[in-house]
Amino acid sequence: MRSLHAFVALIISTIIIASIIIVAPQTNAANEPNVFISTSEIAAVKAQVQAGNEPWKSSYNRILSDANAALNKGPYNVTRNGGPNSGHDYRTELPYCGWKRVDGKDPDCRDGQINPQADRKDYEAAISFGAAVRDLGLAYAFTNDERYAQRAAYLIRVWAVDSSTRMTPKYTDNQSRIELSITMPGVFYGADLIRGSSSWPQNEQAAFENWVDDFLGTSRWTATNNFDLWRLVTISSGGAFLNDQGELNYAFDRYKQILPNHIGQQGQMLQELGRTKSLTYSLYSVNALTQIAEIARHNGVNLYDYTTSGVGLKTALDFHAPFSTDQSSWSRQQIAPIESQDIAYYEMAYNYFGEGRYLSVLQEWGRPVYERRTMGWVTLTHGRLEGGPTVPSPTPPAPTPPPTNTPPPSSDIEITDLTGVSNNASIQGNLTSEAQVSGSGVERVEFKLSGPDGYVYEKMEKHAPYSLAGDENNGQTLKSLDTTTMPNGAYTLTATAFSPNGNAERVEQFVVQNGNDGGGNDRIAVPGQFEVEDYTAYTDKSPGNNGDSTYRNDDVDLRHCTGNEGGICAGWWDYGESLSYDVQIATGGDYTMVVRGATARDDVKLAVLVDGNEVSRIALANTGDTATFQNNEKTVSLPEGARTLTIQVVSGHSFDLNWLELKGGNSEPQPTATPQQPDPTAEPLPTATPVPSDKIAVPGQFEVEDYADYRDKSPGNNGDSTYRNDDVDLRHCTGNEGGICAGWWDYGESLSYDVQIATGGDYTMVVRGATARDDVKLAVLVDGNEVSRIALANTGDTATFQNNEKTVSLPEGARTLTIQVVSGHSFDLNWLELKSS
């Protein structure tokens, strides 16, 4: 009967997919997801869901159900579990061992049998965390609903960023090697999909990227069985998330190297045949191999078709397909039946190869199928579209091909106007807008309107007139949005027109001013001083007020300020907590921000955000306790108009704030005086040979030895250069390099430079270095805040130099630029350069 059902399902599915078109993945494009799915693939699946086609529609409903459940679950962390698992290291007990002996004959370890007494809390937290972030990321990718991205970002923050709960980014023991290798890739998958969300602050994203980078740095262990395969899933998925070609190359090269050790001539998984659940673990290993191949496909490498001595992934897939539908024919030991999650990866296999036998496996189990560890409802994301994906052909040896810049198909469509709105206009009452589209073949226009307080409105129009709010009476009357129900502030309207030959986009920004503050309070005038307790929105981790003030009835911790301060203070702050204020900024320009605070800590820093975008950071001085207050000042650049101003904790905790003030408001920012020049208006002039007391002009190239400050662990100079008389180890560069080099670097050492950055924005940072190591990485900091990391290529020795490049985002003005060793040692640097990107 099941065979008959499979045959009927095959016929129906063949009819359904007859008109479906596949789009090949974009490989390693900027801001392009490239772990397991691409933007173009998401768009293709969306079309099937919108058309109600199966199996995508039912899979989509499943993923939304899981994501909605994840909105109310967690957070997850390894510090919550107490007992032997307390602390920041991931620890669980061996699942198959620790059995209590009953008659003296039972083994202490029983392969394939979970000991119910084993303490597995960290593993349970990790698997729930990985599934939640993956599901939320997929839901965000398919809906653009910021709720999903916001929750995923929060779960990531608790697990990997928050200093009080973060897991130490490392494998702690042999068992953690497999448990983290089957749970963290799902996190990287979901994080990859929310990367473009406004709900994931850039500083938290950078902190998580550093966490992933550090975690992958502990992944260079090897094993003989499925541990090593899943390790490569972790390295390749993490490398894809970071766009780290070195990690990707390692994983893909290792895959090719070890393939003969795992797959026999018939396709059997050689390392798993002696297990008590030999079929389960064989399928488990093929699952890992398939996932690596899928990640490779999205990063320009074809492992699906790679073979050695005629054996490859397809050999294993073909061999195990019959046993996946008829377990009784498996001749080796199998103490428990396999489950549908054990064969879910055949969706990826069918998507690529198009083999009917793979589809039969899926239909025998009933689609959609769910892969528990990493992929989730894999039928949604990898259910085969007609034609299958396009990948590079294998060419032994198969180096990673460089990304190609294929020009997009020509398109004659253009959005010539968005009626009713124009940049920087002020709108009151009803808003009526229409996208004026020229050209032929327009399929649809999608609108997205985003504004303060998380406001998002989306609309799709398939027929002209393409109205923001729709139309009636056969298009004669365009509907309107009532802006009186919308929060005051700045809005961005994006309209995108889609056609088979390309897309067109138009963006307009405007301000809504209707007297609606979105929170019941009047807008705060800037410049001016205001009380910290007069917020309009907040993020607070602890329920209820820990203080003694009854001024507000919510979770913000307000109390009467201690000491001689007077007034109401916000206290008990923790990482990630924030307060937001609706402000009316009289004039755009530079302001002096004053934060009145008290703390006994040295590490308290607040991010200052305007309409969700970080504009500055301000550090609180250590006043000795929370009863002694001090003003803390920082120049911030603010735009004119109705805005949402937010202060958010990015470092430290346990401090009090009383009030905030924004002073000034010059539309023409005044240049910052430099200590070395008596004239405060003078521009720092770059010199051909900079010396430490001068500001270094950026963009520009400068010598590594012209630092303004340093941190060095060893006393005195280990080198032969007399250019400076301090502890930095300078020497004349070896080989044919010439110049002075800084060498003998060690973990934590740093050099800092006073720079004058001409214009804020993206720069290409070039580090000229030489090393015989593979693990050298430098953190790049601006004014003490890490903005990027750059790896040095292994050049074989410290006499052979090479340029190492990385894009970094730098703010305008007089800054302190620091390079600090975060991994490796024993290398030489000659010079640095920052080029405009």
N, C-alpha and C positions, 0 to 999 in steps of 0.2 A: 504493500500500500504506500509506504514512504517513497519507494522508487517511482510509482505512478505520479505521486504529488510532485516529485522532483522533475519528472518529465514535463508535466503541465506547466510548472513554474518556469522551466527553461524556455518553453514556447512563448509564454506570456512576456517574460523578461526580454526575449529577443525582439518581440514586437514593440515593446516600450522603448528600448534603447535605439531603435532604428534611426531616429531623427536627432540623436544627441551628438553634440560636437565636443571633442576634447581640446583643451588648450594646454600646450606644453608649459612646464614651469619656467618662470624667470629665474635664472641662476645667479645668486649672490648679488642681486641688484640692491641699491641703497634702500634701506628701510623695508626690504622685502622679506617676509617670513621664509625661512629656508631650512627649518628642521624637518618637518614631515609634509608640509603643504604650502603652496604658494598663493599669492593673491589671485592670480588668474584661475587657479583650480577652485578656490573658494567661490569666485564669481560664477564659474560653470555649474557648481553644485547648487548655488543659490537659485539659479534659473530652473533647475529641476524641482527644487522644493516649492518655488512659487507656482510652478505648473502643476503641482500635486503629484508628480511622478514618484513611483516606488522603485527601489527601496529607500530613496533619499528622504521622502516626506516622513515616513515613520521613524527613520533614524534621527531626523532633525527634531521630531517631537520628543524622542528619548533624551537627546542631549540637552534640550531645554529643561526637561523635567529634572535631570541630574544637576544642571547648573542652578536652577531655582532652589533646589534642596541645599546646594553648597553655599548659597547666600546666607544661610542661617546656621551653618555648622562651623566648627573650629573656634578660635585659631588653634594651630597645632605647633607644639614645640617639644624639645627633648629635655627641658629643664623642669617640666611639670610633674614628672613621674615619681619622684621620691625614691627612697631606698637605694639599691645598688645602681639605679639608672639616673640618679640626680646629677646635676652638673651640666656642662655644655657639650660634652662628648656624647656621640651617639653610641648606645650600648644596648644589646639584647642578648638573651641567652640562646644557646644552640637549640633549634626547634626539635631536632631528632634525638637529642641526648638528655641526660639528667633523669632518665627513668629510674624509679626506685626498684631495686631488685626485690623480687617476691620470694623466689625459691632458690636463689643463688645461681640459677642457670640463665635467667633472662639477661640479654646484653644491656649494657648501660646506654648504648645508642641503637636506635632502630630506624634504619634508612626508610624514608618515605612516610613515617608515622609521627605526626606532631604531638609532642608532649604537652598535655593541657596544663601542666604545672610550670612550664617555662615562662619566664618573665619576658613578654614580647611587647611591652607598652610602646617603646620607641619605634619599633617596626610598624605597629598599628597606626601610630601617629604619622609616620612617613608615608605609608601607603594611602592614608586618607588625605594627607596634604597634597601628594602628587596628583591623585585623582581629582581633587577639588580645583587645583590651579589649572589643570588641563581642561576640565569641563567648563570652567568659567572663561578660560581663554578662547575655547572654541565657540561658546555662546556669544562672546563679544565679537569675534571675527564674523559671525553670521548675522548678527543683529545690530552691531554698533551701539548697543545699550551700555552706557557707562557704568551701570550698577555692577555688571559682571567684572569689568576691568578693575573697578575700585575695590571690590572684595578680593580679587586675586592679588592685587598689589598689597592689600593689608595682610593677607596670609603669608605672602613672601616676606614682608617686613618683619613679622613676628618670628618666622622660622630662621631667617638668614641675616637680618639687618639689625634689629633691635638688640642693643648690647646686653639687655637683661635676660633675653630669651634665645638669642641666636645659637644655632648649632655650630660647633667648631668645624670649619670646612675641611674635614679630612675623614678618611676611613680609619676607624679606631682599632679594628681587629679583623680576623679572617671572616667572621660571619657578617660583619658590616659591609664587607666587600660585595657580597651578592645582594644583600638587602637594599643597600643604597643604589646599587647599579640597576635595580629594576624599579626604583621609585623616583629617583631624581630626573631621569629623562622626561617623564611626564611633566615635571615642573618646568624644565627648559622649553618644552613644547608649548605649554600655556603661556609662559613668560614671553616667548617669541611672538605670540599672537596679540599681546596687549602692549607691545612696545610703543606703538604710536598713540596710545591713549593719553588724554590730558589728566586722567585720574592716577597715573603713575608718575610721581614727581621725578624729575631728572636726577636729583641727588640720590634718591632711593634706587633708581634704576642703575646708576653708576656703582653704588655700594653693592648691589646684588651681582652685577657683572664682576666686580672684584672678588666677591665670595665664590662665584662659579670658577673664576680663574684660579683662585687658591685651591679650591676643591679638586679641580682637574690636575693640579700640580702634585696631588697625592695618589694619582691613578696609574703610576708607572710600574705597578706590580704586575705579575703574570700568573697564570694558572693553566692547568692542562684541560679542564672540562668547561662546562657552560659558564663558569665564573668569568673566564677570559672573554668569552663572546659578549656577555652582558656588560663587561667593563668597556668594551669597544662601543657598545650602544651609548653608554654614558659619555665617553670621550667625543664621539662623533656628534651626538646631539648637543653637548655643551659647546663643542667647537663651532657648530653651526650657529648656535645662539650668539656666541661671541664674535662670529665671523673670523675665527682664528684659523688661518690656513695651516699653521703648523700642527695644531691638534688634529685637524681633519686629515692631513697627509699621514700623520702617525697612525690614526685609526684605520684608514683605508689600506695603507701599506701592510699593517699588521694583519688585517683581514686576509690579504692575498698570501701572506707568509704562512699563516697557520691553517689555511683551508684544508690541505692534505691531511693534517693531523686529526681533523674532525669528521670529514666526509669520506666514506669508503667508496669503492668502485661502483657498488650498486646504489649508493645514496644513503646508506645507513649512517647514523651518528655514532662514530666509533667509541667516543668517550662515555656514552650513556648506556651502553647495552648491558652492563652488569648491574644496573640499579634495580631496586625492587619495583620501581615504577618506570621501567625502561622506555615504554612508549611515551608516557607523559614527559619525561625529561628529554627524549629525542625531539618531540614536537617543540618543547621549550627552547631547545638549542636552534632549531630551524627558525623559530620565531625571531630570535636575536639576529641571526644572519640576515633575515629578510628586512628587519628594521634598519640594519646598517646599510643594506643596499638601497633602501628607500631614501635614507638621509643622503647617501652618496649621489643618488639621482638628482636631488634638489641642489647639489653642490657641484654639478658638472662632471661626475665620475660614474662610469657604468660598471657596477659590480654584479648586476643581475646576470649579465652574460659572461662574466669573467670565469674562465676555467683554467685548471692546471691538470695536465695529464688527462684531459677529457672530462674532468669532474668539476662541478660547480654547484651553485645554489639550486639551479633547476633540477639537477640530478637528485638532490635531497627532497625537493618538493614533489617530484614525480614518484619517488620511492615511497613516501609517507602518505600520499593521497589515498590509496586504497585502505590503509589501516585507519585513516581518519574517519572513514564511513563504516568500516567493519572491523571493530576491535578484536573480534573473536579469531580473526586470521593471524593475529600477532602471536608469534611462537615463543617469545621470551617472557620473563616474569613481569607481571603487571598486576599489582595487588589492589588497584582501585581503578574504576572506569575513568576515561578521559572526559572532559567537559567542553562545551562550545567555546569557551575562552581559549582553549588549547589550540584551536584551529583557526582563530579569527584572522590570523595574518594571511590566510589564503585570499582574502580580499585584495591585499597588495599584490600577491602573486598573480591573481586573475587580472587585475588592473593592468599589470605590465605585459604578461605573456598572452593573455586572452585564451588560455587553455580551457576547453570545456570540462575537463576532469576537475579543475579547481573550482569551477562554478558548481559542479555537482556536490563537492564537499560542503560548500556553503549552503546550498539548498537542502541538503540532507539534514543539516543542523537547524535550518530555518533562519532566514535573514530577517532583520539585521543581526549581525553578530557583534559581540563586545569583547575587546581585548583589555583585560583588567589592569595590566601593569603600566602600560604606557599610552596606548592609542585610543582607548575608550571605544565609542561607537564607530568602529573603523569602517563600517559599511557607508556611513555618511561621507566621510572624508576620502575614501578610496574605492567606493563602489564604481565599477568600471563604466566609463563613458565611451561611447562608440569611437573606435579607432585606437584607443589606448594612448598612454603618454609617449612623448618623444624623448629619447635619450641619446647621448653620444654612442657611437659604435666602439666596441673594445679594440684597442690597438696596443698590443704588447710591445715593449713595456708601456704601461698606461699612466703617464704623468697627468697631474691635474691640469686640464686646459685652462688658459686664462679666460676671464669673462670677455665675451664679445659684445660690442656695442652695435647691435642690429637696429637700424632705424625703424621706428614704428611705421605701420602702414599709413599711407597718406590719407588724409581726411579733409573734406572741404567744409565740415560743419564748424560753426562758431556761435557762441552765445554773445550776441552783440550788445545786449542790455538786460539788466534786471530792473524792470520798471518799478517805480515807487520808492526805491532806495538808492542812495549814493553814498560814497565813502564819507564818513564823519558827519553825516546828516543826523539831525535830531527828529525823532518820530514820536508823535502823540496820537492817541485814539486808535483807529483801525489802520491796519497795514495790508495793502493789496499789492501784490507783486506778480509779475509774469516774466518768464525767461523768453526773450526774443532770440530764436534760434534760426540761423541761416544754414543752407546746405541741404543735402538729401540723405535719406536712409536713416533718419533719427528713429531709434527704437524707444527711447524713454528719456526723461529728465528726472534726476533725483535731487531733492532739496534737503539740506541740513542746516538748521538754524540753532546756534548754540549761544548761550549767554551766561550771566552771573547766577550764582546759587545753584549750579548744576542744571540749568534750564536747557533742554534739548527738544527740538521739534523736527520731525522728518516726514517727508511726503514724496511719493513717486507719481508722476504723470506720464501715461503712455501715448496720449494724443494731444495735439495742439488745440486750444491754447494751453501752454505749460504753466499752470498757475500754482503759486506757492501753497495756497489753501484749497485748491480745487475750483470747479466751476459748475454751473447749472444752466438750464434753459439752452441746451445744445451749445454751450460755450459762450453764450452771449453775456452772461453775468459771472464775473469772477468773485469768488468768496474772499473774505478778509479774516485776518487774525486780529483779535481784540488785545491790543498791547496794554490795556489798563489792568489786565489780569497777569501781566508778566513783570518780573522784577526790574526795577530801574537798573541801568548800566549799559555796558558795551556789549554788542551782539555781532556775530559773524554769520553771514548767510553765504553758503556755498551751493552753487547749482552745477551739476555735472550732466552733460548730454552724452548719451551713448549711441554709437553706430557700429556696424560691422567693421568699418575701416579705421576706427579710432574714436577717441573721446575728446570733448571740449569742456573746459571748466571756467567759471567766473566767480569771483569772490567780492563781496561788498561788506563793509563794516559800518555800523551806525549805532546810535545811542537812543535808548528808550527813556523818556522823561515824562512820567505820568503822576508823580507824587506817590508811587507805590514802591516802598522800600523793601518789600519781600520779607520783612521781619518785624514790622510794627514800630520801628524807631525812625526818627528823622535822620537824614544823612548828615554825617559829621563834616563840618567845613574844614578844608585844608587850604592854607596853613591854619593850625590851631592845635590846642591840647585837648585830650579826651581821656576819660577814665577807662581802665582796662576792662571793667565789668560791664561796659555798655556795648557788648558785642551783639551781632545779629546771627551768627552761626558759630558752631564749635565742634571740635573733635576731642572727646575725653574718654579715657580707657576705663575709669572706675565709676560704677553706678553711684548716684547720689552725691551730695556735697559733703566733703570731708571737713569743711570749715564751720564757722559759727555765724555766717552772714545769711540773712533771709531776703536779701535784695533780689535774687532770682531763684526760681524753683526748677532747677535742672541738674545736670551732672557736673557742671563746672565747679571746681573747688574754690569757693570764695570765703574769705574770712576778713575780720577787721585787722588791718595791718598792725604788726607788732612793733615794739620799740616806741619811738616818738614820731613815727611816720604819719599816723592818722589816715582816715579813709578806708576804702575796701580794697583788698588785694586778691589777686588770683594766685593760689599756691599749689603745692603738691604736683607740679608739672612733671610730665614724663615724655620720653621720646615719642615723636609723632603727633603729640597733642597740639591743638591749634585753636586760635580765636580769630574770627573774621569780623570786619567792620565795613558798613556801607558808608563810603566817603564821597564827597563832592570836591574834586581837586580844581581849584580856581584856574591855575595855569600850569601847563606842562613844563617840566624842567627839573633841576636839581633841588632837593630839599635836604635839610639836616633832620634826620630822625633821631629822636631822643627816647630811650626806654629807661624808665625808672625801676630799678630792680635791686634785689638783695639775694646773695647766695654765698654758701661756704665752699663752692666748687670752682675749679679752674677751667672746666671743659664745657660750660654752657654756651651754646650758640643758637641763635634764632634765624630762620630763613624769613625774609620779607617777600611776600608774593602780592602781585597786583593782577586781579582777574585770573588767578591760578598760575601765573607765570612768575618764577622767582626773579627778583630784581637785585637782591643784595642779601648779605648776611651780617648780623651784628652779634658781637660777643659780649657777654656780661662779665664785668669785673668781679673778682672774688672779694666780697666785703667782710668775710669772716663768719657771718651768720645771716639768718633771714630776718633779722631785726634792724640791720644797718643797711640803709639804702644809698644808692649812688646813681647818677645819670650816666648812661652809656650812649654814645653818639656815633652815627655813621651817615655818610652822604648817600642818598638814594635818588634815582632818577624816576620820576613819576609822570604818567601821561595825564592830560587834561580830561575832565569830565566825571561822570558818575561811575565809580569803580568799587570793586570789592578788595579791601586791603586785609591781608592775612599775615599773622605771625605764627610760625610753626617751629617746634623744637626739633632740631636736627642733630644736637649733641647735648649730653648731660641731662640732669633732672633735678628735682628738689630745690626749687627757687621760688621767689615771690616777685610779682610785678604789681606796681601801683597805677601808673599812668603812662600814656604815650604822647608824644608831641611831634608834629612835622612843622619845621620852621623854614622860612625862605620861600623858594619858588621862583628862582630866576629862570626865565625861558632860555637865556644864553648862559650855559654852565661856565663857571670861571675855572681856568686851569689851576691845578693843584700846585702849590709851591713845593719846590724840591729843596731839601735841607742843604745841598751843596751850592745853591745859587741864591744870592741875595735878592735878586729881582723875582718876585712871586709870579710875574706874568711871562717870564722868559720860557721859551720852549727848549727842552733838553735837546742838545745837538748831538747826533751820532758822530763818532770819530772813527777814523780808519782802524786804529788800534785802541779799543776801549780799555779803560782802566777801572778798577773796582769802584771808585768813587763816582763814576758817571752813570747815568741811566743808559741802558742799552736800548737802542731803537728797535722796535718790532713793527713791521717785518724786517729781518736782517739776520746775518750770521755773526756769531761771537765765539770766542775761544773758551774752552771749558775752564781754563785757569783764571779767568777774570771774574771770579765769584765775589759776592759781597758778604756771604756768611757760609758757614760749613758745619758739618758734624762728622767727626772722624774718631774712630775708636783707638787708634794707636798713636802714641806720642811721637812727635818729630816726623820728618819727611823720609820715607823709605827710598825715595828716588834720588836723581842726580841733578835736579834743577834747583837753581837758587833764585828763581823768579819771585817766589813768596817765602816768607819766613814764619811758617805756622805748621800745623800737624797734617795738612793735606798732602798726600803722597804724589808729588809731581816729578816727572822725569821727561827727558827728551824721548819723543816717540821712537819706537824701534822700527826696523824694517825700512821701507822707503817712504814712510809717511811724512816725516818732517814735523817741526813744531813741538810744542810742549803738551804732554798727555797727563791726565790724572789716572793713576793705576792703583793696584792693591785694594780695590773696593771690597767692602764687606757689607753684610746685611744691616740695614738701618742707617748706613752712612748717607750723607746728602750734601749737595752744593746748592746755594741759593744765589739768585741774580736779581738786581734791581733793574726792571725793564719799564720802558714807556711804550705802551701798546697804542698804536695810532688809531685803530678802529676795532671795535668789538666784533667778533664773528669767528668763523672757522679758519684755522691755519693748519698747514702741513708742518708738523714738527719733524726735523731730521736730526738724528743722533749719529755721529760718526764714531764707530766703536770697533773693538777687536776682542774676541774671546774664544777659548777652546771649549766652552760649556754651552749646553742647550737650555739652561734654566734661568738665564739672566733676564730679569724684568725690572723696569724702573717705573715708579709712580711719578706723575707730573702733577705738581700742586701749584695753585695760584692763591696767594695770600693765605696759605695754610690749608686750602680746601682742594682735595684731589679732584682733578678733572679728567684724567686718562691714565693709561698704562701703556708702555711701549716695551716690546721684547727685542733683545739683541740677537741677531743671527750668529750661529756658531761659524766662525771664520777659520777654525782649525788651530789658531794660536793668537798671541797678543801682538804679533807683528804684521798681521794681515787685516786691513781695515775695510769696513763696509758701511754704507749709509743705511740706517734703519728709520722708517717713516711711519707716522701715525697722525691722523686728523685729530686736532684738539680745538675746543671752543674756548676762546679767551675774551675777557671783558676789556673794554677800553680803559686807558688811563695808566697812571703810575702804579705798578704792581710788583710783587715779589714772586718770582718764578723759581720753583724748587724741583730738582730731580733727586729722588730717593730710592735706594735699593730695597726692593721688596721680595726679591728672589735671586739666589745665586751669589757669586762673588768672583774675585780674581779676573778682572777685565780692565781694558784701557779705553778711555774716551779722549777724543781730540778736540772736536768742536761741536757746537749746536747751531741749528738754524730754524727760524720760524718763517715760513713762506705763506703768503695769502693764498687761500684755497679758491 
